[in-house]
Amino acid sequence: MAARIEHLVTSGTFSLDGGTWDVDNNVWIVGDDSEAVVIDAAHDADAIAEALGDRTLRAIVCTHAHNDHIDAAPALAARTGAPILLHPDDLPLWKQTHPDRLPDGELTDGQQLSVAGVELTVLHTPGHAPGAVCLYAPELGTVFTGDTLFQGGPGATGRSFSHFPTIVESIRKRLLALPPETAVRTGHGDSTTVGAEAPHLQEWIDRGH
């Protein structure tokens, strides 16, 4: 059974630096009829578990530790037994949301996660958050970018733990080097492609100065 990508949108709030905003998050499920991984368990463990059905959940992968991307992770882990994986540089952010429950494993740059016969390669892409990662699945022609790259540019860097020059460098070095036809599946909003975003790099740099 070939691996496929499924998409769920969940709604909740994002809180950081004393502010709270209503947000819709993209939850991505990669797998086949027997096993899957979840990328960003946002807001609604019940909805994610329903989408998984009776498949074995191999991992809950966090692209970063802002609360809107991890708030449902412990509940989903408790239901499924799946480990929560996070880059260690995002532990300070994680602990703001889940002070009593640490992730189960670490994500490292270059690490490969296997599910349903495809490999997801971890790309450490700091900037939006120190431990932000993207997941590149060449067999699926896709990179899951969390909040690092969106349709229209880099993720936000106006709040604590974020840094604009760092995110632009991450995008330039790690994401724009991917084949231009690669689908960019984001943490919020519509998907795009590497080729659609690459021509705008200089605009983003100019905008950030």
C-alpha positions as CSV (number, residue, x, y, z in Angstrom):
1,M,0.0,0.0,0.0
2,A,1.6,3.3,-1.1
3,A,2.1,6.0,1.4
4,R,-0.2,9.0,1.1
5,I,-0.6,12.4,2.7
6,E,-3.8,13.3,4.6
7,H,-4.7,16.8,5.8
8,L,-6.7,17.9,8.8
9,V,-7.5,21.5,9.9
10,T,-8.0,22.0,13.6
11,S,-8.9,25.2,15.4
12,G,-7.8,26.6,18.8
13,T,-5.6,29.4,20.2
14,F,-1.9,30.4,20.0
15,S,-0.5,32.1,23.1
16,L,3.0,33.6,23.5
17,D,4.4,36.7,25.2
18,G,1.2,37.4,27.0
19,G,-1.1,37.5,23.9
20,T,-3.6,34.9,22.6
21,W,-4.9,34.6,19.1
22,D,-7.4,32.3,17.4
23,V,-5.7,30.1,14.8
24,D,-6.4,27.3,12.4
25,N,-3.7,24.7,12.2
26,N,-2.8,22.2,9.5
27,V,-2.3,18.7,10.9
28,W,-0.5,16.3,8.4
29,I,-0.8,12.5,8.5
30,V,1.7,10.5,6.4
31,G,1.2,6.8,6.1
32,D,-0.7,4.0,4.5
33,D,-3.6,1.8,5.7
34,S,-1.6,0.2,8.5
35,E,0.7,2.8,10.0
36,A,1.2,6.6,10.0
37,V,3.0,9.5,11.6
38,V,1.3,12.7,12.7
39,I,3.1,16.0,12.0
40,D,1.9,18.7,14.6
41,A,-0.8,17.4,16.9
42,A,-2.7,20.6,17.1
43,H,-5.7,21.4,19.3
44,D,-7.9,18.3,18.9
45,A,-6.6,14.9,19.8
46,D,-10.1,13.3,19.2
47,A,-10.3,14.6,15.6
48,I,-6.7,13.4,14.9
49,A,-7.4,10.0,16.4
50,E,-10.6,9.7,14.4
51,A,-8.6,10.4,11.2
52,L,-6.0,7.8,12.1
53,G,-8.7,5.1,12.7
54,D,-7.1,1.8,13.7
55,R,-3.7,2.5,12.1
56,T,-0.6,2.2,14.2
57,L,0.8,5.7,15.0
58,R,4.5,5.5,14.8
59,A,5.3,9.0,16.0
60,I,4.0,12.4,16.8
61,V,6.5,14.8,15.2
62,C,6.6,18.4,16.3
63,T,7.9,20.9,13.8
64,H,8.4,23.3,16.7
65,A,7.0,23.8,20.2
66,H,4.6,26.7,20.0
67,N,1.6,25.7,21.9
68,D,-0.8,25.6,18.9
69,H,1.3,22.9,17.3
70,I,1.8,20.7,20.4
71,D,-1.3,21.3,22.7
72,A,-2.9,18.0,21.7
73,A,0.3,15.9,21.6
74,P,0.3,14.4,25.1
75,A,-3.4,13.4,24.8
76,L,-2.8,11.8,21.4
77,A,0.3,10.0,22.8
78,A,-1.7,8.7,25.7
79,R,-4.4,7.3,23.4
80,T,-2.0,5.8,20.9
81,G,1.2,5.0,22.7
82,A,3.1,6.9,20.1
83,P,6.3,8.8,21.1
84,I,6.4,12.6,20.8
85,L,9.5,13.8,19.0
86,L,10.9,17.3,19.3
87,H,14.2,19.1,18.6
88,P,15.8,19.7,22.0
89,D,16.4,23.4,21.2
90,D,12.7,23.9,21.6
91,L,12.4,22.4,25.1
92,P,12.1,25.9,26.7
93,L,9.0,26.6,24.6
94,W,7.6,23.1,25.2
95,K,7.8,23.5,28.9
96,Q,5.7,26.7,28.7
97,T,2.8,24.5,27.5
98,H,3.5,21.1,29.1
99,P,5.7,21.7,32.2
100,D,5.0,18.2,33.6
101,R,5.3,16.1,30.4
102,L,8.5,16.0,28.4
103,P,8.7,14.8,24.8
104,D,9.7,11.1,24.4
105,G,12.5,11.5,21.9
106,E,14.7,14.1,20.1
107,L,14.8,15.1,16.5
108,T,18.2,15.8,15.1
109,D,19.3,17.4,11.8
110,G,19.6,14.7,9.1
111,Q,17.7,12.1,11.1
112,Q,15.4,9.8,9.0
113,L,12.0,8.7,10.1
114,S,10.5,5.8,8.2
115,V,6.8,5.2,7.8
116,A,4.9,3.2,5.2
117,G,8.0,2.7,3.1
118,V,8.9,6.4,2.8
119,E,11.6,8.3,4.6
120,L,11.1,11.7,6.2
121,T,14.4,13.6,6.6
122,V,14.6,16.0,9.4
123,L,15.9,19.5,8.4
124,H,16.8,21.7,11.4
125,T,15.5,25.2,10.3
126,P,15.8,27.6,13.2
127,G,14.4,31.1,13.1
128,H,10.7,30.9,13.9
129,A,11.7,28.9,16.9
130,P,15.2,27.7,17.9
131,G,14.3,24.0,17.4
132,A,12.1,24.4,14.4
133,V,12.4,21.6,11.9
134,C,11.0,20.7,8.4
135,L,10.5,17.2,7.2
136,Y,11.4,16.4,3.6
137,A,9.8,13.4,1.9
138,P,11.4,13.1,-1.6
139,E,9.3,10.1,-2.5
140,L,6.2,12.2,-1.9
141,G,7.7,15.3,-3.5
142,T,6.9,17.2,-0.4
143,V,8.5,19.2,2.5
144,F,6.5,19.8,5.6
145,T,7.6,23.2,6.8
146,G,5.6,23.9,10.0
147,D,5.8,27.7,10.5
148,T,9.2,28.1,8.7
149,L,8.0,28.8,5.2
150,F,4.5,29.8,4.1
151,Q,2.8,30.7,0.8
152,G,4.2,34.3,0.6
153,G,7.2,34.1,2.8
154,P,8.9,33.2,6.1
155,G,7.1,32.5,9.3
156,A,6.7,35.2,11.9
157,T,9.7,36.3,13.9
158,G,8.4,39.1,16.0
159,R,8.1,37.2,19.3
160,S,10.5,35.7,21.8
161,F,12.7,32.8,20.7
162,S,12.6,33.9,17.1
163,H,15.1,35.7,14.8
164,F,14.5,37.0,11.3
165,P,18.0,36.7,9.8
166,T,18.1,33.1,11.1
167,I,14.8,32.0,9.5
168,V,15.8,33.6,6.1
169,E,19.2,31.7,6.2
170,S,17.4,28.4,7.1
171,I,15.0,28.9,4.2
172,R,17.8,29.8,1.8
173,K,20.1,27.0,2.7
174,R,17.8,24.1,3.5
175,L,14.5,24.7,1.7
176,L,15.2,26.6,-1.5
177,A,17.9,24.1,-2.3
178,L,15.2,21.4,-2.7
179,P,13.8,20.7,-6.2
180,P,11.5,23.6,-7.3
181,E,8.5,21.3,-7.9
182,T,8.6,20.2,-4.2
183,A,5.2,20.8,-2.5
184,V,5.5,23.0,0.6
185,R,2.9,21.8,3.1
186,T,2.7,24.4,5.8
187,G,1.6,24.7,9.4
188,H,-1.2,27.2,8.6
189,G,-3.0,28.2,5.4
190,D,-2.5,27.0,1.8
191,S,0.3,24.9,0.4
192,T,2.8,26.3,-2.1
193,T,6.0,25.0,-3.9
194,V,9.7,25.7,-3.5
195,G,9.7,27.1,-7.0
196,A,6.9,29.5,-6.3
197,E,8.6,31.0,-3.2
198,A,12.3,30.9,-4.3
199,P,12.2,34.1,-6.5
200,H,11.0,36.2,-3.5
201,L,14.1,35.6,-1.3
202,Q,15.6,39.0,-1.8
203,E,12.2,40.7,-1.2
204,W,12.0,39.0,2.2
205,I,15.6,40.0,3.1
206,D,14.8,43.6,2.1
207,R,11.6,43.6,4.1
208,G,13.4,42.3,7.2
209,H,15.9,45.2,7.3
